[in-house]
């Protein structure tokens, strides 16, 4: 069975009537309010204390900065100094006089120092005829003095001496090549220094020669 709304339950049919009544009632309430409650314009109640003005328009206008161009810098006149022609003339004359004096004076003499070059004697190492001690190597051995310290300690061995012999056969210098100590080295150098040699020869001419000499120290 279909549901059918009754005229009392149908709200759409009553919508227009209800809206008209509501509008009439609201308008009536507004009219009554204006009639019985007039607007009261009391300046004393509306006025409120306002804060004091901090600045005025004039103050704002006075604080505006005007972009004015800076004033031009004052121009200081510079006095031009006139050159002292007298001083220039005196300086030129002095320079000319000094130049004339220098031209007339002779150049200073430079003393040349003469360097004296001392040539070291050249000793040959090997020549056709080597130097030979007079009496042979035994002549040098006979000049050896055995040091007492070497005898006490039983020191024996060979000492090598480099002798520098001039063209006359004299020993100009001696140098120790290898020694054994205990005073034997000094004894060997002294024995070679006291020995006279036959000079060495190169191409038949006596020359300076350096040669190594071996001396033996042996206890009896």
C-alpha positions as semicolon CSV with decimal commas, in nm:
position;residue;x (nm);y (nm);z (nm)
1;X;0,000;0,000;0,000
2;X;0,160;0,332;-0,100
3;X;0,232;0,600;0,167
4;X;0,030;0,920;0,111
5;X;0,110;1,244;0,303
6;X;-0,185;1,424;0,459
7;X;-0,229;1,792;0,393
8;X;-0,134;1,870;0,759
9;X;0,195;1,678;0,733
10;X;0,302;1,833;0,401
11;X;0,556;2,107;0,496
12;X;0,606;2,237;0,141
13;X;0,245;2,347;0,120
14;X;0,291;2,552;0,443
15;X;0,634;2,706;0,348
16;X;0,501;3,023;0,186
17;X;0,255;3,094;0,467
18;X;0,522;3,051;0,737
19;X;0,776;3,276;0,558
20;X;0,522;3,556;0,516
21;X;0,428;3,545;0,884
22;X;0,795;3,552;0,988
23;X;0,868;3,859;0,772
24;X;0,563;4,047;0,914
25;X;0,664;3,969;1,273
26;X;1,028;4,080;1,224
27;X;0,927;4,409;1,063
28;X;0,684;4,479;1,346
29;X;0,954;4,420;1,607
30;X;1,190;4,663;1,430
31;X;0,927;4,938;1,411
32;X;0,838;4,899;1,779
33;X;1,208;4,920;1,873
34;X;1,263;5,246;1,682
35;X;0,949;5,395;1,836
36;X;1,001;5,307;2,200
37;X;1,383;5,312;2,208
38;X;1,501;5,631;2,028
39;X;1,874;5,672;1,947
40;X;2,057;5,864;2,221
41;X;2,333;6,083;2,081
42;X;2,528;6,166;2,394
43;X;2,864;6,307;2,296
44;X;2,991;6,262;2,647
45;X;2,948;5,885;2,629
46;X;3,090;5,852;2,280
47;X;3,390;6,064;2,336
48;X;3,699;5,869;2,435
49;X;4,030;5,991;2,536
50;X;4,262;5,979;2,241
51;X;4,637;5,977;2,276
52;X;4,818;6,302;2,222
53;X;4,956;6,359;1,881
54;X;5,327;6,285;1,874
55;X;5,400;6,483;1,565
56;X;5,227;6,708;1,317
57;X;5,228;6,732;0,945
58;X;5,450;7,036;0,967
59;X;5,706;6,835;1,161
60;X;5,705;6,567;0,895
61;X;5,751;6,823;0,624
62;X;6,037;6,985;0,810
63;X;6,223;6,655;0,850
64;X;6,231;6,583;0,480
65;X;6,584;6,594;0,346
66;X;6,637;6,782;0,032
67;X;6,901;6,627;-0,193
68;X;7,095;6,937;-0,263
69;X;7,429;6,913;-0,442
70;X;7,733;6,978;-0,217
71;X;7,881;7,324;-0,237
72;X;8,181;7,352;-0,467
73;X;8,523;7,335;-0,301
74;X;8,702;7,667;-0,279
75;X;8,980;7,701;-0,527
76;X;9,306;7,809;-0,365
77;X;9,518;8,006;-0,605
78;X;9,869;7,862;-0,639
79;X;10,149;8,104;-0,680
80;X;10,388;8,002;-0,952
81;X;10,742;8,039;-0,835
82;X;10,970;8,187;-1,089
83;X;11,285;7,986;-1,141
84;X;11,593;8,144;-1,004
85;X;11,792;8,195;-1,319
86;X;12,092;8,321;-1,127
87;X;12,137;7,993;-0,940
88;X;12,099;7,791;-1,262
89;X;12,363;8,001;-1,434
90;X;12,600;7,960;-1,138
91;X;12,548;7,583;-1,135
92;X;12,616;7,557;-1,508
93;X;12,930;7,766;-1,473
94;X;13,052;7,551;-1,184
95;X;12,992;7,235;-1,386
96;X;13,180;7,378;-1,680
97;X;13,471;7,479;-1,458
98;X;13,483;7,135;-1,298
99;X;13,474;6,970;-1,640
100;X;13,755;7,191;-1,763
101;X;13,966;7,108;-1,458
102;X;13,907;6,736;-1,507
103;X;14,001;6,760;-1,874
104;X;14,323;6,939;-1,796
105;X;14,430;6,704;-1,515
106;X;14,608;6,386;-1,627
107;X;14,439;6,054;-1,548
108;X;14,558;5,889;-1,226
109;X;14,833;5,637;-1,266
110;X;14,730;5,282;-1,193
111;X;15,007;5,078;-1,049
112;X;15,019;4,732;-1,187
113;X;15,102;4,478;-0,925
114;X;15,329;4,212;-1,055
115;X;15,237;3,871;-0,926
116;X;15,535;3,658;-0,852
117;X;15,458;3,301;-0,941
118;X;15,676;3,056;-0,757
119;X;15,702;2,739;-0,955
120;X;15,717;2,428;-0,747
121;X;15,998;2,194;-0,840
122;X;15,879;1,906;-1,051
123;X;15,987;1,563;-0,930
124;X;15,964;1,283;-1,181
125;X;15,823;0,950;-1,070
126;X;15,993;0,732;-1,328
127;X;16,307;0,807;-1,532
128;X;16,558;0,601;-1,728
129;X;16,810;0,606;-1,442
130;X;16,657;0,610;-1,091
131;X;16,851;0,759;-0,796
132;X;17,064;0,513;-0,600
133;X;17,214;0,562;-0,251
134;X;17,590;0,551;-0,233
135;X;17,674;0,211;-0,082
136;X;17,333;0,067;-0,175
137;X;17,036;0,010;0,048
138;X;17,269;-0,128;0,315
139;X;17,406;0,224;0,361
140;X;17,063;0,344;0,473
141;X;17,007;0,035;0,690
142;X;17,336;0,105;0,865
143;X;17,211;0,452;0,962
144;X;16,899;0,309;1,128
145;X;16,889;0,340;1,506
146;X;16,653;0,085;1,658
147;X;16,429;0,270;1,908
148;X;16,453;0,133;2,267
149;X;16,074;0,129;2,301
150;X;16,046;-0,088;1,989
151;X;16,307;-0,326;2,128
152;X;16,129;-0,354;2,464
153;X;15,795;-0,421;2,296
154;X;15,948;-0,649;2,033
155;X;15,823;-0,433;1,743
156;X;15,943;-0,548;1,401
157;X;15,832;-0,469;1,046
158;X;15,882;-0,260;0,735
159;X;15,862;0,118;0,704
160;X;15,798;0,285;0,364
161;X;15,942;0,634;0,309
162;X;15,894;0,864;0,007
163;X;16,217;1,056;-0,065
164;X;16,242;1,368;-0,284
165;X;16,592;1,375;-0,437
166;X;16,717;1,671;-0,641
167;X;16,944;1,671;-0,946
168;X;17,252;1,685;-0,720
169;X;17,153;1,373;-0,525
170;X;17,055;1,547;-0,200
171;X;16,735;1,453;-0,019
172;X;16,521;1,767;-0,003
173;X;16,217;1,620;0,170
174;X;16,087;1,294;0,312
175;X;15,734;1,169;0,375
176;X;15,606;0,866;0,564
177;X;15,398;0,633;0,349
178;X;15,347;0,343;0,591
179;X;15,490;0,292;0,940
180;X;15,489;0,055;1,237
181;X;15,510;0,303;1,525
182;X;15,705;0,281;1,853
183;X;15,960;0,533;1,719
184;X;16,054;0,325;1,412
185;X;15,890;0,571;1,169
186;X;16,095;0,868;1,290
187;X;16,415;0,660;1,281
188;X;16,351;0,558;0,918
189;X;16,281;0,918;0,807
190;X;16,599;1,039;0,973
191;X;16,812;0,765;0,812
192;X;16,685;0,847;0,458
193;X;16,732;1,221;0,512
194;X;17,102;1,167;0,599
195;X;17,178;0,952;0,292
196;X;17,346;1,088;-0,024
197;X;17,217;0,953;-0,358
198;X;17,339;0,929;-0,711
199;X;17,098;1,159;-0,900
200;X;16,841;1,020;-1,138
201;X;16,875;1,095;-1,509
202;X;16,634;1,151;-1,792
203;X;16,774;1,143;-2,142
204;X;17,120;1,160;-1,984
205;X;17,043;1,477;-1,786
206;X;17,023;1,476;-1,403
207;X;16,667;1,554;-1,287
208;X;16,464;1,566;-0,969
209;X;16,304;1,236;-0,879
210;X;16,076;1,108;-0,605
211;X;16,113;0,745;-0,507
212;X;15,982;0,507;-0,241
213;X;16,234;0,340;-0,009
214;X;16,164;0,033;0,205
215;X;16,345;-0,010;0,539
216;X;16,322;-0,322;0,759
217;X;16,330;-0,330;1,138
218;X;16,424;-0,674;1,273
219;X;16,551;-0,768;1,616
220;X;16,867;-0,986;1,635
